[in-house]
């Protein structure tokens, strides 16, 4: 339907390209992003010695990594992950 033949070879990877491979790659990247956000949230909530500055650096680094994986999806990041991280920061550090 998308015009890509299942046996067409990719120029740089040697794997067959097409919608199935692209979907698998995107699913892998999404899972990696979810795991990264989960780990950042765990560190922020569980490390008793973490300062608000260090936590803010973790959040900023997570956003940079997310946008490196999905450059055109800043809006999605802002509605999915930013509120969770902001809520956690407020709860953890009693921010206003």
N, C-alpha and C positions, 0 to 999 in steps of 0.2 A: 504494500500500500504506500510505503514511503519511497519506493524506487530503489532501495538498496537490496542487492542480491545477497542471500545468506552466505554464499561461498566467496564473496569478494574479499580480497586480501587488503589489509591496511598496510600502508607504506612503511611505517616505522615499528609496528609491534609484531607483525607476523601473524596476528590472530585475525579471525574473521570479524569483520565489522558489520554493523547493522543495528537495528533497534534493540534487539535482545542484549547484545553486548553493551550498548550505551546505557540501557536501563539497569543492567547489572552494575556497571561502573557508578552510575548515579546512586543506586541503592547502597553501594559500598561507601561512597562518600557521605551520604546522609547518616548511615550508621556510625561512621567515624566521628562525624560532627556531634551526634547525640551522645556518644561515649565521652567525647572531650568536654561537652557542657556538663554532663553528669559528674565527671571527675572534678571540674572547677567548682561546681556547687558543693561537692563533698568536702573538698579542701576548705572552702570558705566556712562551711557550717561546722566542721569538726576540728580544725586546727586552733587550739586555744591561744597560741602565740602569734597568730596572724594579725597584722595591723590592718587598719582600714586602707592605708596606702598600698600595701602588698595585695590585698584583696582587689582593689581597684585596678592594679596592674594585671592581675589574673583575668579580670573581666575584659579589660582592653585587649589583652593578648588573645583571648578567646574570640573576640569580635574580628580581630585582624585575621586569625586563622580561618574563621568561617567565611570571611569575604575573599580570602585567597582561594578557598575551595569552590565558592559560589560567588564570583565577582558581581553578578547582576542581581543578587538576591538580598540586598541590604534591607529592603522593606520587609521581606519575610523574616529576616533575623530580628528586626525591630519589633515585630508583632509576636513572634514566637518565643524568643529567648531573652530579649532585653527586659521585659516585665518580670520574668522569673528571677533573673539575676538582681534586678533592682529591689524586688521584694525581699530576697534573701539578704542583701546588703543592709536594708533597713532593719530587718529583724535581728541580724547578727550584731550590728554595731549601733542599734538604736538611733538610727538617723531620722531626721524629720523629712 
